Amino acid sequence: MKNMEDKMMRNTSDFEDLLNNKYGEKGTTERDAYEADSLAFRLGVMLKEARQEANITQYELAEKTGTKKSYISRIERGKSDIQISTYRKLIETGLGKNLNITIG
């Protein structure tokens, strides 16, 4: 297995190549699953950083937004598929920040 990964790395010129080699081209089932998991993880990290910057606990954020601490924890660990409307509520209502989404 290690030799196969080493060979893949030698044939990789950028991050997109690495993703293609490991998970397949965009639009494949395996790549789509990776992309969804990656997005959930990144959103969780951003929420956690913003919450810590606001100096509030998961419990306090949950109280402010009508959710549960366990749900906040799952989001922050990238273990929950979250809707944009819910994420917006956490950021704007719970943390008093603005949520800006850019499509590039």
NUTOR-870389 format. One record per atom (N, C-alpha, C, O): x, y, z; residue in three letters. Coordinates in steps of 0.05 Angstrom, whole numbers, padded with zeros to 5 digits, always signed. Layout:
BEGIN
XYZALA;...
end
This chain:
BEGIN
+00017-00024+00000MET;+00000+00000+00000MET;+00017+00025+00000MET;+00012+00044-00014MET;+00039+00025+00016LYS;+00057+00048+00018LYS;+00069+00054-00009LYS;+00071+00077-00017LYS;+00078+00033-00024ASN;+00090+00037-00050ASN;+00071+00050-00070ASN;+00079+00066-00086ASN;+00046+00042-00068MET;+00025+00053-00086MET;+00022+00083-00080MET;+00020+00099-00099MET;+00021+00090-00055GLU;+00018+00118-00047GLU;+00043+00134-00056GLU;+00040+00157-00065GLU;+00066+00123-00053ASP;+00091+00136-00061ASP;+00090+00141-00091ASP;+00098+00163-00100ASP;+00081+00122-00107LYS;+00079+00125-00136LYS;+00060+00147-00143LYS;+00065+00163-00161LYS;+00037+00147-00129MET;+00017+00168-00134MET;+00028+00196-00129MET;+00024+00214-00144MET;+00044+00198-00107MET;+00055+00224-00100MET;+00076+00233-00121MET;+00077+00257-00127MET;+00091+00215-00132ARG;+00111+00222-00152ARG;+00097+00232-00178ARG;+00108+00249-00192ARG;+00073+00223-00183ASN;+00059+00231-00207ASN;+00040+00254-00202ASN;+00023+00260-00219ASN;+00042+00267-00180THR;+00025+00288-00172THR;+00039+00315-00174THR;+00061+00319-00164THR;+00026+00334-00189SER;+00039+00360-00192SER;+00025+00381-00175SER;+00037+00402-00170SER;+00000+00377-00167ASP;-00014+00396-00150ASP;-00035+00382-00134ASP;-00040+00358-00137ASP;-00049+00398-00117PHE;-00069+00386-00099PHE;-00092+00373-00115PHE;-00102+00353-00107PHE;-00099+00385-00136GLU;-00121+00374-00153GLU;-00114+00347-00164GLU;-00130+00329-00164GLU;-00089+00344-00172ASP;-00079+00317-00181ASP;-00081+00297-00158ASP;-00089+00274-00162ASP;-00073+00305-00135LEU;-00073+00288-00111LEU;-00102+00278-00106LEU;-00107+00255-00102LEU;-00121+00297-00107LEU;-00149+00290-00103LEU;-00159+00271-00125LEU;-00173+00252-00119LEU;-00152+00277-00149ASN;-00160+00260-00172ASN;-00149+00232-00169ASN;-00163+00212-00174ASN;-00124+00230-00161ASN;-00111+00204-00158ASN;-00123+00188-00134ASN;-00127+00164-00136ASN;-00129+00202-00113LYS;-00139+00188-00089LYS;-00169+00183-00089LYS;-00178+00162-00080LYS;-00185+00203-00098TYR;-00214+00201-00096TYR;-00228+00200-00123TYR;-00253+00196-00124TYR;-00214+00204-00145GLY;-00226+00204-00171GLY;-00233+00232-00180GLY;-00229+00251-00166GLY;-00242+00234-00205GLU;-00248+00259-00217GLU;-00273+00271-00204GLU;-00289+00257-00192GLU;-00276+00298-00206LYS;-00300+00311-00196LYS;-00324+00299-00210LYS;-00324+00293-00234LYS;-00345+00295-00194GLY;-00369+00283-00204GLY;-00372+00253-00199GLY;-00393+00242-00202GLY;-00350+00240-00191THR;-00352+00212-00183THR;-00363+00210-00155THR;-00361+00228-00139THR;-00375+00187-00149THR;-00387+00183-00122THR;-00367+00186-00100THR;-00372+00200-00080THR;-00343+00174-00103GLU;-00323+00176-00082GLU;-00313+00205-00079GLU;-00309+00214-00056GLU;-00309+00219-00100ARG;-00300+00247-00099ARG;-00321+00265-00087ARG;-00315+00283-00070ARG;-00346+00261-00094ASP;-00368+00277-00083ASP;-00370+00273-00053ASP;-00374+00292-00038ASP;-00366+00248-00043ALA;-00367+00242-00015ALA;-00344+00257+00000ALA;-00347+00268+00021ALA;-00320+00256-00013TYR;-00297+00270-00001TYR;-00302+00300+00001TYR;-00297+00312+00021TYR;-00313+00311-00021GLU;-00318+00340-00022GLU;-00338+00348+00000GLU;-00335+00369+00013GLU;-00359+00332+00004ALA;-00379+00338+00025ALA;-00367+00336+00052ALA;-00372+00354+00069ALA;-00351+00316+00057ASP;-00338+00313+00083ASP;-00318+00336+00088ASP;-00316+00346+00111ASP;-00304+00344+00068SER;-00285+00365+00070SER;-00299+00392+00077SER;-00289+00407+00093SER;-00321+00397+00063LEU;-00336+00421+00069LEU;-00347+00421+00097LEU;-00345+00442+00111LEU;-00358+00399+00106ALA;-00368+00397+00134ALA;-00346+00403+00154ALA;-00350+00417+00173ALA;-00323+00392+00149PHE;-00300+00396+00167PHE;-00292+00426+00167PHE;-00288+00437+00189PHE;-00289+00438+00144ARG;-00281+00466+00142ARG;-00301+00484+00156ARG;-00294+00503+00170ARG;-00327+00479+00152LEU;-00348+00495+00165LEU;-00346+00492+00195LEU;-00350+00512+00210LEU;-00341+00468+00204GLY;-00339+00463+00233GLY;-00315+00478+00245GLY;-00318+00490+00266GLY;-00293+00478+00231VAL;-00269+00492+00241VAL;-00275+00522+00242VAL;-00268+00535+00262VAL;-00287+00533+00222MET;-00293+00561+00222MET;-00313+00569+00244MET;-00309+00589+00257MET;-00333+00552+00249LEU;-00352+00557+00270LEU;-00337+00557+00297LEU;-00341+00574+00314LEU;-00321+00537+00302LYS;-00306+00534+00327LYS;-00288+00558+00332LYS;-00288+00569+00354LYS;-00274+00567+00311GLU;-00256+00590+00314GLU;-00272+00615+00320GLU;-00264+00631+00337GLU;-00294+00619+00306ALA;-00311+00643+00311ALA;-00323+00642+00339ALA;-00325+00663+00353ALA;-00332+00619+00348ARG;-00343+00616+00375ARG;-00323+00622+00396ARG;-00328+00636+00415ARG;-00299+00611+00392GLN;-00278+00616+00412GLN;-00269+00645+00412GLN;-00264+00656+00433GLN;-00269+00657+00389GLU;-00262+00686+00387GLU;-00283+00703+00401GLU;-00277+00723+00414GLU;-00309+00694+00400ALA;-00330+00708+00414ALA;-00330+00701+00444ALA;-00346+00713+00459ALA;-00313+00683+00452ASN;-00310+00675+00480ASN;-00336+00664+00492ASN;-00343+00671+00514ASN;-00349+00646+00477ILE;-00373+00633+00488ILE;-00370+00603+00485ILE;-00355+00593+00468ILE;-00384+00589+00502THR;-00382+00559+00501THR;-00402+00548+00481THR;-00419+00562+00471THR;-00398+00523+00475GLN;-00417+00509+00458GLN;-00445+00510+00470GLN;-00465+00514+00456GLN;-00447+00507+00496TYR;-00473+00507+00509TYR;-00486+00535+00506TYR;-00510+00536+00500TYR;-00470+00556+00509GLU;-00481+00583+00507GLU;-00491+00588+00478GLU;-00512+00601+00474GLU;-00475+00579+00459LEU;-00483+00582+00431LEU;-00509+00567+00425LEU;-00527+00577+00411LEU;-00511+00543+00436ALA;-00535+00527+00432ALA;-00559+00541+00445ALA;-00581+00542+00433ALA;-00556+00552+00468GLU;-00578+00566+00482GLU;-00587+00590+00465GLU;-00611+00594+00462GLU;-00569+00606+00454LYS;-00575+00629+00439LYS;-00590+00623+00413LYS;-00606+00639+00403LYS;-00585+00599+00402THR;-00596+00592+00376THR;-00618+00570+00377THR;-00627+00561+00356THR;-00625+00562+00401GLY;-00646+00541+00403GLY;-00638+00514+00394GLY;-00655+00498+00385GLY;-00612+00508+00396THR;-00603+00481+00389THR;-00592+00467+00414THR;-00596+00477+00436THR;-00578+00446+00410LYS;-00566+00431+00432LYS;-00536+00432+00430LYS;-00524+00434+00408LYS;-00523+00431+00453LYS;-00494+00431+00454LYS;-00482+00408+00438LYS;-00462+00411+00424LYS;-00495+00384+00439SER;-00485+00361+00424SER;-00485+00367+00394SER;-00468+00357+00380SER;-00505+00382+00385TYR;-00507+00389+00356TYR;-00484+00408+00349TYR;-00471+00404+00328TYR;-00479+00427+00366ILE;-00456+00446+00361ILE;-00430+00430+00360ILE;-00413+00435+00342ILE;-00427+00412+00378SER;-00403+00395+00379SER;-00400+00379+00353SER;-00378+00377+00342SER;-00421+00367+00344ARG;-00420+00351+00319ARG;-00412+00369+00295ARG;-00396+00361+00278ARG;-00423+00393+00294ILE;-00417+00411+00272ILE;-00387+00418+00273ILE;-00373+00417+00253ILE;-00378+00425+00297GLU;-00350+00433+00300GLU;-00330+00411+00294GLU;-00307+00416+00286GLU;-00339+00386+00297ARG;-00322+00363+00290ARG;-00325+00354+00261ARG;-00313+00334+00253ARG;-00342+00368+00246GLY;-00347+00361+00218GLY;-00364+00336+00215GLY;-00362+00323+00194GLY;-00379+00329+00235LYS;-00395+00305+00235LYS;-00425+00309+00230LYS;-00441+00291+00233LYS;-00432+00333+00221SER;-00460+00339+00216SER;-00463+00354+00189SER;-00448+00372+00183SER;-00482+00345+00174ASP;-00489+00358+00149ASP;-00507+00381+00156ASP;-00530+00377+00164ASP;-00497+00406+00152ILE;-00512+00429+00162ILE;-00522+00445+00138ILE;-00509+00448+00117ILE;-00547+00455+00141GLN;-00559+00473+00121GLN;-00548+00501+00124GLN;-00541+00509+00146GLN;-00547+00516+00102ILE;-00537+00543+00102ILE;-00553+00560+00121ILE;-00542+00577+00136ILE;-00579+00556+00121SER;-00597+00573+00139SER;-00590+00568+00168SER;-00591+00587+00184SER;-00584+00543+00176THR;-00576+00537+00203THR;-00549+00549+00210THR;-00545+00560+00231THR;-00530+00546+00191TYR;-00504+00557+00195TYR;-00505+00588+00199TYR;-00492+00599+00216TYR;-00522+00600+00182ARG;-00526+00629+00184ARG;-00536+00637+00211ARG;-00527+00656+00223ARG;-00556+00622+00221LYS;-00567+00627+00247LYS;-00546+00625+00269LYS;-00545+00642+00287LYS;-00529+00605+00268LEU;-00508+00602+00288LEU;-00489+00625+00287LEU;-00481+00635+00308LEU;-00481+00633+00263ILE;-00461+00655+00260ILE;-00474+00682+00268ILE;-00462+00697+00283ILE;-00497+00688+00256GLU;-00508+00715+00260GLU;-00523+00718+00286GLU;-00519+00738+00300GLU;-00541+00700+00292THR;-00556+00702+00317THR;-00539+00694+00341THR;-00539+00708+00362THR;-00525+00672+00338GLY;-00510+00661+00361GLY;-00484+00676+00367GLY;-00477+00680+00390GLY;-00470+00685+00346LEU;-00444+00698+00350LEU;-00444+00728+00344LEU;-00425+00741+00350LEU;-00466+00738+00333GLY;-00468+00766+00326GLY;-00449+00775+00304GLY;-00440+00798+00303GLY;-00442+00757+00286LYS;-00425+00762+00264LYS;-00440+00760+00238LYS;-00463+00750+00237LYS;-00428+00770+00216ASN;-00441+00768+00190ASN;-00430+00743+00176ASN;-00406+00738+00177ASN;-00447+00729+00162LEU;-00439+00707+00145LEU;-00438+00716+00116LEU;-00458+00725+00105LEU;-00414+00715+00104ASN;-00411+00722+00076ASN;-00403+00698+00061ASN;-00384+00683+00068ASN;-00417+00692+00039ILE;-00411+00669+00022ILE;-00402+00679-00005ILE;-00416+00696-00017ILE;-00380+00669-00014THR;-00369+00677-00040THR;-00368+00652-00058THR;-00359+00631-00050THR;-00377+00656-00082ILE;-00376+00634-00102ILE;-00354+00642-00122ILE;-00356+00663-00135ILE;-00334+00625-00124GLY;-00311+00633-00140GLY;-00308+00618-00165GLY;-00290+00622-00181GLY;
end
